[in-house]
Amino acid sequence: MPISKKEFKKGRLVTSPEKDVVDFLKKNPQKAYTAREIVEAIGYLLGVDVVSDVTTTGAIVGILETLTKEKAVVKRQIGFVDYYVING
């Protein structure tokens, strides 16, 4: 199966949730968001099951950390809370 040139350059596949995170942040470049706000904004339902909430939010935090290392996203801690914004 062919992969995109972007994936080839990154050396890894781009997951659907990662694409959703990047698309959301690109559409809202004037604001910074917490991981939980991003999770809810891309369509995941939180507040139903604690285990599911932690798992889903943890997965998105992992994606955000990867995007931060790749410099696609900027992370800044403000008042003990991590906020993320698209880079550029």
DRENDO-1510 file (C-alpha; in Angstrom, 1 decimal, always signed):
<recs>
REC; n; res; u; v; w
REC; 1; MET; +0.0; +0.0; +0.0 .
REC; 2; PRO; +1.5; +3.4; -0.9 .
REC; 3; ILE; +2.1; +6.0; +1.7 .
REC; 4; SER; +2.0; +9.8; +1.4 .
REC; 5; LYS; +5.2; +11.8; +0.8 .
REC; 6; LYS; +4.6; +13.4; +4.2 .
REC; 7; GLU; +4.6; +10.0; +5.9 .
REC; 8; PHE; +7.7; +9.0; +3.9 .
REC; 9; LYS; +9.6; +12.2; +5.1 .
REC; 10; LYS; +8.5; +11.6; +8.7 .
REC; 11; GLY; +9.5; +8.0; +8.6 .
REC; 12; ARG; +6.2; +6.9; +10.1 .
REC; 13; LEU; +2.5; +6.6; +9.3 .
REC; 14; VAL; +0.2; +9.5; +10.2 .
REC; 15; THR; -2.8; +8.1; +12.2 .
REC; 16; SER; -6.3; +9.4; +11.8 .
REC; 17; PRO; -6.4; +10.9; +15.3 .
REC; 18; GLU; -3.1; +12.7; +14.6 .
REC; 19; LYS; -4.6; +14.1; +11.4 .
REC; 20; ASP; -7.7; +15.2; +13.3 .
REC; 21; VAL; -5.5; +17.0; +16.0 .
REC; 22; VAL; -3.5; +18.8; +13.4 .
REC; 23; ASP; -6.5; +19.8; +11.3 .
REC; 24; PHE; -8.3; +21.1; +14.4 .
REC; 25; LEU; -5.3; +23.2; +15.5 .
REC; 26; LYS; -4.8; +24.5; +12.0 .
REC; 27; LYS; -8.4; +25.6; +11.9 .
REC; 28; ASN; -8.0; +27.4; +15.2 .
REC; 29; PRO; -4.5; +29.0; +15.1 .
REC; 30; GLN; -5.3; +32.0; +17.3 .
REC; 31; LYS; -6.0; +29.9; +20.4 .
REC; 32; ALA; -4.1; +27.4; +22.5 .
REC; 33; TYR; -5.9; +24.3; +23.9 .
REC; 34; THR; -5.4; +21.8; +26.6 .
REC; 35; ALA; -5.3; +18.1; +25.6 .
REC; 36; ARG; -8.8; +17.5; +27.1 .
REC; 37; GLU; -10.2; +20.4; +25.0 .
REC; 38; ILE; -8.6; +19.0; +21.9 .
REC; 39; VAL; -10.0; +15.5; +22.7 .
REC; 40; GLU; -13.5; +16.9; +23.0 .
REC; 41; ALA; -13.1; +19.2; +19.9 .
REC; 42; ILE; -12.1; +16.3; +17.6 .
REC; 43; GLY; -15.2; +14.4; +18.6 .
REC; 44; TYR; -14.4; +12.0; +21.5 .
REC; 45; LEU; -17.0; +11.9; +24.3 .
REC; 46; LEU; -15.5; +12.3; +27.8 .
REC; 47; GLY; -17.2; +11.8; +31.1 .
REC; 48; VAL; -18.9; +8.5; +30.6 .
REC; 49; ASP; -16.2; +6.1; +31.8 .
REC; 50; VAL; -13.0; +7.2; +33.8 .
REC; 51; VAL; -10.9; +4.4; +32.3 .
REC; 52; SER; -11.9; +5.4; +28.7 .
REC; 53; ASP; -11.3; +9.1; +29.5 .
REC; 54; VAL; -7.8; +8.4; +30.8 .
REC; 55; THR; -7.0; +6.1; +27.8 .
REC; 56; THR; -8.3; +8.5; +25.2 .
REC; 57; THR; -6.7; +11.6; +26.7 .
REC; 58; GLY; -3.4; +9.8; +27.2 .
REC; 59; ALA; -3.4; +8.7; +23.5 .
REC; 60; ILE; -4.0; +12.3; +22.4 .
REC; 61; VAL; -1.3; +13.6; +24.8 .
REC; 62; GLY; +1.1; +11.1; +23.2 .
REC; 63; ILE; +0.2; +12.4; +19.7 .
REC; 64; LEU; +0.7; +16.0; +20.9 .
REC; 65; GLU; +4.1; +15.1; +22.4 .
REC; 66; THR; +5.2; +13.5; +19.0 .
REC; 67; LEU; +3.9; +16.6; +17.1 .
REC; 68; THR; +5.8; +18.8; +19.6 .
REC; 69; LYS; +9.0; +16.9; +19.0 .
REC; 70; GLU; +8.5; +17.2; +15.2 .
REC; 71; LYS; +7.9; +21.0; +15.8 .
REC; 72; ALA; +4.4; +20.8; +14.2 .
REC; 73; VAL; +2.9; +21.9; +17.5 .
REC; 74; VAL; +4.1; +24.2; +20.2 .
REC; 75; LYS; +3.5; +23.3; +23.9 .
REC; 76; ARG; +3.7; +25.8; +26.8 .
REC; 77; GLN; +2.9; +25.2; +30.4 .
REC; 78; ILE; +0.8; +28.0; +31.9 .
REC; 79; GLY; -0.3; +27.7; +35.5 .
REC; 80; PHE; +0.6; +24.0; +35.8 .
REC; 81; VAL; -1.5; +23.2; +32.7 .
REC; 82; ASP; -0.1; +22.3; +29.3 .
REC; 83; TYR; -1.5; +24.2; +26.3 .
REC; 84; TYR; -0.9; +23.4; +22.6 .
REC; 85; VAL; -1.0; +25.5; +19.5 .
REC; 86; ILE; -0.2; +24.8; +15.9 .
REC; 87; ASN; +3.3; +26.0; +15.0 .
REC; 88; GLY; +3.4; +28.7; +12.4 .
</recs>
